[in-house]
Amino acid sequence: MPSPAKKRKVNESEAPQQRMRSIESFFQGQATKRAKKTEESQENITSDNQDALSDEALARKLQAEWDKEDGSSSSATKPSGNTAQLDELNSTSNDGSSKDTTLKQVISSPKKETLSLQSSTGTEDAISLTVPFDQSPLTFEPSKYVDELRAYWASEGGDASYALLTRAFVLVNSTQSRIKIVDTLVNLLRVLIEGDPSSLLPAVWLATNSFAPPYVPLELGLGGSAISKALKKVFGLNSQGLKTLYDKHGDAGDVAFEAKKRQTFTLRKPKPLTIKGVYQSLVKIAKSKGTGSQETKQRIVEKLLQDTRGAEESRYIVRTLVQHLRIGAVKTTMLIALARAFLISRPVGAEFSIRSTTELSRLKKEELAALYSGAEEIVKASYARHPNYDDLVPCLLEIGVTEELLIRCGLCLHIPLRPMLGSITRDLADMLTKLQGRDFSCEYKYDGQRAQVHCDAQGKVSIFSRHLELMTDKYPDLVSLVPEIRGEGVSSFILEGEVVAVDQETGELKTFQVLTNRAKKNVEIGAIKVKVCLFAFDLMYLNGQPLLDRPFRERRELLRSLFVEIPNRFTWVKSLDATSADSDAVLEFFKSATDAKCEGIMVKVLDNASPSGPALDSADPMQDTDEAKALKAESSNSRESKNGGSTEIKETRSRRKALLSTYEPDKRLDSWLKVKKDYSTASDTLDLIPIAGWHGQGRKAKWWSPVLMAVRDPESGSLQAVTKCMSGFTDKFYQSMKEKYAEGSDNVIARPSYVEYFGEPEVWFEPQEVWEMAFADITLSPTYTAAIGLVSDERGLSLRFPRFLRVREDKTIDEASTSDYLASLYRKQVERSKTEEQDKPANEEDTLGWQED
């Protein structure tokens, strides 16, 4: 049930297209345009504008319209699927009249294809509906179903049916168990691997609610109007009926489900959808540009809906079109499923080795987990270096899950790798404790935009954001700079840095808000007013060789020795090498960073080995020290169990992980730590999503106050309510928020099905931004759903005294704080409380004794 992602910024030279209205806002707009009807008329969802026509006249009119649309002079062309009038005939025939018996005989002359009344029941793929995808992969045998499925697919064209994918979606959506979700996806993938490998790649794209990698600037570009028109045309809904269904269900897919269930007859038998066909339709929609593109998109959408067989197919086709699939198959889940599927299945003719389910079932639980984990790490690492299923899935079909995958589908120029991330620390003391005994480098954390710069031997340059979006056209000044900074002997490279707005005369750093004022498209170098400097901090690829496995000290030395510094245009991040003993120097460096308008500092481990020599990946030199014991307690895996109505945190002791200095794409490790100026020992901050609001009281009656905030569930993609905030806002911010989330606008929607909250706010916001929030502490709550099940089975977590700090314009909602992170903060808070309680009695006893004396 993925949360709605922020729209990808399309890096194209053409003018930006007109903004598409969401389907929610379209429905709301209809409400203000139509007079209120009685309860009886609201339940009647069929069109009534053609009652006067006889069945024969109606059928001939429909046939003439289809002939005209298809440009054919023959009256025997295929219908486009407009069944609104037929549904009306069907609804009017329920009184026992003879009206429902006439349409079959309307067109009696011999033609290529005749109109006939087709029952929509019994058209579903009964074979796919029987496949038990939710079994354990160790007991599920694809061979039991593949032959029958292949025979059925052959009769329908040869490709795997979309019904098979829908079957898996239904099973996944019916459970919240992560184990069941993964097992279901594994079994689906295994059936496709063994039964129709050519449909595997499209299935992976569709199951991950996407159709292209993030760096390819493709969007469906479908507004609410296109979806609603298709629903009305295909299912015979009028505007009021459509709104009635949406108000009841709150999800466009559920509306399609209900409408399809009510559709008893159609004018023609649906042509079965295939997995390939649905995926190709999405690509066609995204690639439709220019004059007439909206009409082309509309026809494709209608064709998809016409060919759905059964209500569930309709539900998931529409959810796919609105990009809210809601099955919980996020990126990590799919990569895990792929790894496990290829561990035990392979396509016909493939020669890579696999494990038999019989062999795996004999393994101990720990041994099976270790085997799974090894395969998953390979697939995850490959995807982190090369995030494109178009390349990953064919490699898996050819060689399976092997180390060769990291070479065949590894780091590549002009395909961005997912960036390494830094862990948050509360303050400098916390950072120094974590890096005790290590050599590290402190770097300014600039207030800019992270950029990944690729350059090949021919001089072609690509620039990507931290979200892997292509932004080469946004920075033509940086592109023109590349030939000047590339030193002698450098042919190709991938480097990483921070793009910061600067005064190129004085070198003064400017804020991120200034940088956002730069145009994003059609940028001409001569017209650039906001000048930038690229502060480079890492080198991941050089002259055809990946450097990810090299220590940070070595990568940094190559960067600084082989590239040419150009003051205030291209330079290195300011840094200080230190150890935990240099606390005074580190503190001074931190102060200089904040004085220079930086966010704080980044701290990175320089080497893989400790000063005394042993490799950290084989042994931890701190494992017997008091500091190590404290760190183990803090970072150990904990779980909550109930005991007599009270909550108790149980800990599982584990040795602290080694801090490697290699570059680990898509991982957040303690090898990189960030210390920001607005962190404090007393309280962390959270990046939350505003999802709803209430009208304020008194002076604030014209504004939204309080505002409901949510964290993100990384597994299911849902948004979980965590607190209401009404502190920290200025009047100016209140005003801007009221304008942005004005009632009747696109940003105010019906109740979203992907939000978990028991209450009912006055308005729901379209989730689209991230706010940084401070708070006093975290408490268990019966009202809020955030992190429910992670620390308590019945209660979620909430924040006491939340306070708004700022809008995180550098983050999308996919980067908001997660329920897992919230739960970890709660556990740390509990541990701190225990420590304070242990120290408290002795101090209190001394104080009381002194008073008695």
C-alpha angles and dihedrals in degrees: 000000000000121000117242108274123222111260114267115248106244113221101208132135095228122093115275114268122242111278114262118233116234119247089244093058091046091057091047091050091055091057092063093048098053130064117243112267132204122268091256094054091048091058091052102085099171126100116256102189096100104045091116093063121093118232092253094049091045094051092047090049091052092048092051091050092051091047090052093048093050092046093236127140090207119091090216101076122131115273118247091227103256100159101164092104092045092052088054091052089050093049092048092051094062091088091070098259122144092246094104092058099059106065095069090065098041098099106037103157117100110268140159090258127005130206112248136164106261123192111231092207120093094024096108123110098261093183095058090046091063099054108112098218091162093069121107110274087233091065100030114097115194091194089072091065107024098081094050092044092049091051091051093046090050090058090053099044106293104271127106111272123245086232089073091057091044090053090057092045091054092051093046092048092051094063138052093197109115090205091055092046092052093044092051093050092045091054092046091052092047092054090052093044091054099031108034114359091177090067094051097086095049089047091054091050093048094045091053091051094243141092104198138030117269094254093058108087099228127135131171090229093203117153128202089261093063094050094045093048090052093048091051095045099044100038099033096245124155122213095263093047090050092051091047092055093045093049088052099046106022094211128090091216092054089050089055090047093055094043092051091050090055092049103096098171138024132194093241140015112267117249104235114255118234129206090242092047095052092048092048090050091055091051091049090051092050093048095048106111138162132016114005094010094124091054090049091051091047092054092049092050092049092047091053092052093045092055097049113118112207133001096275093058089052091050095053096040090057093043088052091051093051090043094237102113094158100196098119095241095140122170096273093048092052093048090051091049092049092050094050094043093054090045090067106020137049135176122261110280096020116129105199116116123257136182121249118236088233090058093047094048090059093057122099117252092254093048092050091048091051091050092049092046093054093052092044093052091054093051094043092048091049092050092046090056095039110021100191124106089199087073101028100054097049089050091052091050090053105039107009124215103336136132087257087072089073089058100039093043102026140109112341136174116258091015108096120229117221108262126247113248134213127233120237121246126194096229145328093285091056090049094049091050093052093049096044109152096011133111110234142170124232115210133185110259099220122210097237144088122298112235135190112204121201124189127174131202091268091057098252110152129203125182122197133187125231086264089056093249115150109245103163092123091052093062109038088150090062092046091054089049096059097083089053097050097043106099128214112291095023111120104159134006149160114214133171131217147139121270108216131181108241142171098247092203098055102017091234112160119235130204128267089251089064090052091053089062090072115103115254100208138035091017115177117200093225092053096051112121100170106067120204140200125206111223104198119208108162143031117205103169133028132178094339096316125109113228099192094112094050118100116260092246090059095045091050092049091053091049095051097041100045102040129069120238118225110189115245091359107057124005143127127278110262108256146177125204113216148141131231088268091065095072095139093052091046091050091051091049091050091053091050089052094053091044088055090057094257123143092237133280139308116219119203132185109242104201141026093229132065120244089258093057115250116121112255093219090064101039138008112230090205097053095110100037126102089242090054092050090053092048092049091053091050097046100036120119110261135187133186126237130182120240120178093331093308128105123239128185112222118199131210111207115228133167114255113262118250117259106231122191094214121113108260111192117220093005130118106210139164087244084084118041129180124208113190128193094238095055118100137185092241096054143013122212129237131211104225136180121234107227108162145002148200131218111264128238128249112339090008095053091108093052138061108264127179106029122203113232130199142194124218124251102221093200103049099021092232124138116239121203112237109167149340117247128201101149131091097030122127122214089250091054091046089054095049091047092051090051093047095047097038115160110259093026127116090256094063112071143171118274105297117229092215094063118092111210132126097210133073117236121199092246136013120221126218101248105241113127142051126227124197110228133192121204142176100236145323123261138185111256136191089201104054126061101205112133092353109171093024098082101004134017094218105029136057129205129264138181127246117221098357114196129194114236107171147317111271098223089172093063135070122211088260086068096049118121113284132226088245091057091047090052091050091053089051092052091049089050091053090050092050090050091052091050092049091049091051091053095042104072095058092049093046092048091053092049095047092047091052091051092050091051 
